[in-house]
Structure formats: C-alpha cells, structure tokens
Amino acid sequence: MTARHFFELGPNLFDLSFYLHFPFWKGVLTDSNSDLPGSLEEFGLSKYEARAYLTMIGKGSLAASEIAYYANLPRSKIYQTVKKLEKKRLAVISKQKPLICSAIPPEEAFSEIVNLHERRVKNMKKIIEQLQKLNDEGQRPKGSEERRYFILDANSTLEKIENLIAGSRSSITATLDHWGLRLISQCKPSLVRAVTAGIRARFILGAQCIGNEGIFQLPEGIDLRSGEVSSNVIIVDSAHMVSVDSSNGKAALFSSTDSFGALQPKNFEEAWGRASEINYLRDTEPAVVAKAAELARIVENGLSLKMLEYAVGGTEMPAELVHDIDEKYDLKISDMTAVEVMDLVDSALKISCRGGLKHDTSSNIVSLQSKVDGKHVLPWALVLGSYFRRAGNEPRILQQGKSTQLVHLRLSRPV
C-alpha cells in the first residue's frame, strides 16, 4: 500500500478496532508482509515499532516481555523498541517495575501527521486553483491578455531558484513554510553573494519554522519575520515568482508581466506589515529556540485556559504546574536554573506575542509583557511563578490595573 492509497482510506483507517475483531489479527502481528504494519511504516515507524504498537492496541497494557511474545519480536530489542515509541508519543511506560506499556489511542497519536498532510492537500488545491485560473485565462480569444508560466520538477526548482537569486539585482522576498525554508537554505552560497552585493532580502517564515535548524543556516543580512504562511512563494526583483508545492517540491514559475505574478509583491508587503520580527533568533541557541517554541505551543494550545482560571479565580499559584509540564511534555523545566528559565520564557514570549521578559534585580521584580492584543501574559506568569515557588522563592503576581498584557512577578528573595 502506497502513502497515497493510505491517506485515501480516510478517517476510518484510524479505527483500528476494525482490524482487531477479525481472526487474522495474530497474522497481522506475525506476518512481516501484512498491510497494516507496513502502513504504519508510512508514519515513520520501524517494523518492530509497528508490531509493538499494534500489539498494545489489540491487547491493552502489557509488560515488555508480553509485547515481545505477542508481536513475535526479539526480547533483546523490545525495551529499545517501546522506548522509541514513547519518545514518538505513541506509548506510555509506567515509572514503576515491572514496566507496563500502554499505547496512545490512534486518533490522538497520529492526529498531528494527519493534520500536516491535510494542510499539504489544502495548499496543493490552492495551487491547482491558481493554475486553473491561469489555464482559463489562456483559453480567452485572441486580443485578450496572455499569461505564461512554467511547471518545474523538484530538481529543476532548486536549480532555478539558485539561478534567480544569483542573478538578482535589487530584492529577494519569500514566504516559507518548513519545506520552503529547507529548500532556500540550500541556496546559501547564492544568498551570501546577493546580500554581500547589497540585495535586500526579506523572508516571512511560518510558525512551524521556529526552532528549525534551517533558520541558522541562512546568512546574516536577511531580515526575518514570522507570520501566516499558506504557501511557498519566492519573488526576485519583482520580476520572477516561484510558487513551490510543499508536498512534492514541484513549482510554478511566473513572470511579473503576468497579472497574477504582478499581484504577489503587493500581497507580500501587506503580509510583511502584519508579521513579527524574529531576527533575535539568530543570537539564541537553536535548542533554546526549539524549546521556547514548544513551550509557546503548549501554553497557547491547552494550558492557557486552565491557567487563566487560576488567575481569575484567585486560586493559589500551583507549585506543581511546572512538574506537570515536565511530565506531560518532557521539557524538563524543573532541572533548569532560574536564569535559564527566564531566558526560555523571554524567547517564548517573543515567539508567541512579540513580547518579552525583564528582570529588575534591585527590586526582585520580573516583568512579562505581550505586544499583541488579546494575548495574555497571566499564563506565563503562572508558569514562571510555579517554577520559583517550587524552588522555594515565593512569588507574588502584581498587575497594572486590569491589564493582562503587562504583569509583574515580585520574588521573595534575589535570584
């Protein structure tokens, strides 16, 4: 079964109970050529990992030795296999002996990758719609506007972008997702020559690019911002535009004489004005940036509402909050020093709400600020306060009036 066939099956594929009620279940786990384990390899699982995961789905929570038996796996490999499943957030391993392993439900375990492919399909449809409009224009009778574009395969796309950058005379702009960032970072020699020659280069990166190593491979002199990115569009000298499909690397090359291509520089300028400046990331360790981006994602997608309930209800600041984050998301904040934690929160605030953190050592006050309307910093104050309370440094939250975009945290003793 190919990846294309796999995803065409739709949501019912994840109802693995369908497979468990049939007598061929034992064969699924023991036959290395069966479709279901092979399909899980499409999600990045090894053959052993796929068998172990299917065993836990079918049998429930099991000891490692039981998984090895039912999945027909070498006992010498089973602990390494379940640890990898835990790291991929497909399984949970108990902390007490004997170690008991449980599978994360399929819909929860694979939702992120399914969402990724759905976004890719959505972007592909947008490109097809754009190309269809161009095709429709091409069917106009003589005397109407003529549009021209070229379709490039993946290898030709990289070569063409490199050549356009090398021949640039005034400007390079781009909106990039993780695929586009990886692609353009391969053009570093051409980018270095362009920036050195005084070419103005500006890139808008999608949120998924924050913490990506590709950012640190870009040469100095390129202005970086973060914002909404739905497709990869690279424009050189306002004369040539390349639109790249993230799912397969193919691209469409347009000329600025085409009305569609001529509209894109204006769209970029509007997006640039809404985007957040992220040049500061260059001076931050990639590991810290990645951790800060993950913390921002955690706070915004799940913990924010819960923590606001603490703040609004006047409930005592929970010391166990940081511990819960450590256990659930494996960020290990509790193991960091106070300075490291404040640097982490500062980077996360920059990523999340263009804000930041300041520490006044003379007054023992830590100030947290958001510069985006509707983005509260109270959840961040609770995360930081939880850390300090756990460390024995009692915090007290101070607000300026009813503002939720500027909050101060007074500590009981110096850091």
N, C-alpha and C positions, 0 to 999 in steps of 0.2 A: 504493500500500500504506500503510495507516494504521499508527500506532505500535502499536495493539492487535494487528493482524494480524502485525506484525513480530516481536513477542515471543512470539506463539503458535506460531511456527515452531520454537522451542526451540533447544537447543544446536547442532543440525545447521546452523543458519544460519551459524555462525562457521567451518564447514569450507569456506572459500572455494575450496579446490581443486576442489570440485564444479562451480563455475562456470567454472573455467579449462580444463577438459578438453573443452569444447564449442566448436564453430566460431563461435558467436555472440559470443565473447569480444571481438573487435575492435569489434563493435557496442555492447557494454556500455560501452566507454570512449568511444565517439564519439556515441552516441545520448543526448542530454541527458534524454530522457523514459524511459530504461530504469529498471527497478525497482531494481536493486542500488545504483547511485549515489544514487538518491532515498532508498533505505532508510538509507544511511549519513548522509544529511542528518538523519535522525531522531536520530542520535547527536551532533548539533551541528556536523557538518562542512558546509562550503560546497560548492557544486557543483564548484569547482576542486579543493578539498582531497580530495573523494571520488574524483574521477577520478585524481588523482595517487596516492592511496593504493592504489587498485585496480590501477593500472599497476605499482607496485612489488611488490604481492602476486603479480601474474601474471608479471612479467618478472625479478624479483630486483633486486639492487643496480644502480642506474643513475646516470649523470650527469644533472644537472638538465635539460640540453638534450634528452637522450634521453626523459626523462619528459614534457617538453613535446610532443615529437613523437608518442610513442605514445598519450598521453592527449588529443591534439588541443587543447592549451592554448596561450594566447599566451606567447611566450618572455619578454615583458616582465613577466609575472605569476608565472613559475614559481619564482623564488627566494623571493619573498614567501610563496608557497603552501607550499613544503616547510619553510620556517622555522616557519610556523604549525603544520604537522603535527608538527614536532619539539617545539614548545612544548606541544602537547597530548599528548606522549608516544606518538605514533603512528608516529614515524620517527626514525632516527638519521642525522646528517650527519657525514661524516668531517671531520677537522680539517685535512687536507692537500689541496692542489689537485692535480688537479681535484676538486671536491667530489663525493663519491659518496653517494647517498642510499639508505637501506635501510628497509623497512617493519618495524615491530614486529609480531610474529605476532598475528593477530586475537584469539585466546583471551586473550593477555596484555594486548593493547591495550584491549579492551573489557570485561574482567572486572569492573572497578570499577563501571561503569554498569549492567551486568547484575545484579551483586550488589545495587545500590541498588534496582532495580526488583523483585528478588526479595524484598527486605525490605519494600517497599511492599505487594506482594501478600500477604505474611505478615501485615502489620498490617491489611490490608483483611479478610483471613479472620478475624482475631481479632474485629474489629468486627462482622462478619456473625454470628459465633458468639454474641457478646454479644446482638446484636439478635434472633437466633433464639431464645435463651433467653427473652428478653422476650416474643417472639411466642407461645412455648409456654405461658408463664405466662398470657398473655391469653386462651388457649383453655380455661382452667380453668372449671369450672362456677361458677354463682353462689354467693356466700358465701366464695369463696377470695380471696386478695389480688389487687387490681387494680393493674396497672402502666401508667404513661403516659410516653410520650416523643414528641419531635417530630423530624423529619428536616429539616435546613436546607440550602439550596443554598449555594454558595461566597459569594455576595454577602450573603446573609442571615446567614451565620455571623459574618462580621466585624462587621456591624451589631449582632447580638445580643450578642457578646462585649463590644463597646464599651458597650452599654447596661447590661449586668450589672456591669461594672467601675465605671461612673459611678454606679450605684445601690448599690454595696457599702456595708456598714455595719460590718464587723468584719475580714474576711480575704479574701485572694485567694491561691490556691495553684495551681501548674501544673507539669506535667511536659511538656517540649517538645523535639521534635527540630528540625532546621533549618527545616522548614516552619512548625511552630508558633511558633518564635522570630520568623520573618519576619512571621507573622500578628499576634502580640501586640505586636510593636514598632510596628505601625501604630496601636495604641491608646494611643500615648504621652500625648496630652492627658488622656485619662481616667485613665491611670495616675498622672500627675503630680498631678491633683486628689485621687485616692484616697490617695496616700502623704502628701500635704500635710495631709489631713484625719485622719491617724493610722491609716489602714488598714494592717494588717500584710500585706505581700506577700512571698511566697517562691516562687522558681522553681527547679526541678531541670532542668538542661539536659543533653542527650545529648552524648557526646564529640564528635560531628560539628559541634556548635555552637561549640567552642573556636576562637577566631580569627575567628568570623563577625562582620561589622560590626553585626549586629542587637544584639549584647550592648551595644555602646557607644551605641546609640540608646535603651536603657532608662534611665529616670530614676533618680537617686540615691535611696536609701532602700529599694530592693528587695533582699532577701537572695538571693544566687545560690549554687547548688551544682551540682556535676556528678556524674552517676551513670548507671545503666542506665535508658534510656528506650525503651520499645517502642511507645508511642502518645502522642498529644497529648491531655491531659486538663486542663481548666481548671475549678476549683471556686471559687465565690464564696459567701462567708458560710456554707459548709457546707450551702447550701440549693439551689443550682443547679449542675449539672455539664454541661460541653460536651465531648464527645469528637469530635475532628476527624480525618478521614481525610487523611493526607499526600499521597495520590495524586491527589485531585481537589478538596480543600477543603470537601467536604460534611461535615456534622456531625450528631451526635445530641444532643439536649438532654434532660437528665433532671432530675427533681426529687428532693430529699433524702427525700421521703416514699416513694420507690421504694426497695426493699431493695438493689438494685444500686447506685443512686446513694449510698445511705447508707453503703455499704461503702468507697467510694473515699477519703474523708478519712482513714480508718484506714490504708489502703494507702499514701497519700501520707506520713503520719507515719513509717511504717516505712522507706520509701524515703529520706526526708529524713535519718533517722539514719544510713543507710549511705553517703550521698553526701558528696563532697568539697567543701569551701568554696572558692569561686573569686571572691570579691568583690575580691581583689587585682588581678584582670584589668583593673578599671576604671582603675587607675593605671599601666597598661602600654600602650605604643603598640600599636595594632591590628596593625601589620605585624610587630612583635616577637612578639606572642602567636601570630599565624598561623605564623610561622617556628618558634617553640618547639613548637607543636602538631605541625607536620610532622616536626620532629626527634624528638619523642617517639614518633611513629608509626613512623619509620624504625628507631629503636633497638629498639622492642618487637617489630616485625614483620619480623625478618630479620637485623639486625646483632647483636642481643643475644647469641644463642647463639655466634656466631662470636667475639665479643669476650670472652665468658666463657672460651672455650678458651685465648685468650691469657693471661688472668689465672690460671686454674687451672694451666695448663702452665708457668707461669713464663717464658713467651716474652717477649723484649724488646718493650717497647711500640712498636707500629708508627707511625713518623712519617708514613707515607703514608695512614693511616686517614682523616684529615680531607680529604686531597686526593681520596680515593676517594668520600667522601660528597659533596664538591663536584661531582665529575664525574658521578656517577650520579644525584644528586637535585637538583643546581643550587641548593644552599643558600648557596654562596659563604662558608663559614665562614672560610676562609683569608684573606679580604680584610677581616675584622673585627678590631677592636682587642681586646686581652686583656680589658678591662673589658666590652666588648660581648658577647664570647663567654661570659664568666662570667654576665652578666645573662641571656643566652639559655638557658644550661644551668640556671640557677636557675629560670626560668619553666617550662622543660620538666620539671624535677623536681617542681614544684608540680602541674603538669598530670598527670604520669604516676603519681606515688606520694605526693602530699601532702607531699613533702619540700622540700628547698631546698639552697642553697649559701651558705657563709660563707667570707670571705677574711680571714685574720689577717695584716695587713701587717707586723706586728712579727716574726713567725716565718716568713713566706713560706709559710704552710700554707693550702691550700684544702680545706675540709671539705664533703663531699657526704653527704646523709642521705636515706633513704627511711623513710616512716612507715607503709608498707603491708607486711604480712607477705608474704614471697615475692617482693617487688620488689627486685632487687639494684641497687646503685649502681656496682658494678665496671665495667659497660659505659660508664657516664657518665664515670667516672674515666679510662677509656682514651681516650674522645673528647677530653676536656679535656687529658689528658696528651699525646696526639698533636699537638694544636694547639700546646702550649708547646714540645714537642721540635722541631717544625717551625720555630718561631720562635727556636730556639737557647737556650731556657730549660729545662734538663734537669729533668724531673720524677721523683719517686720516690713510689710508692704505699705508704702505711702503713695497716694495718688494726688495729682494736682486737679482739684475739683472732681468732676465726673469724667474726666478724660481717660480713655482706655488705650490711648496711643502713646502716653508717656507715664511710666510707672517707676518709682524709686524703691529700692530694697535697702533698708538700713540693717547692718550687721552688728551683732553684739560685741564683736571683737575684730581686730585688724586681720587682714588676710596676709 
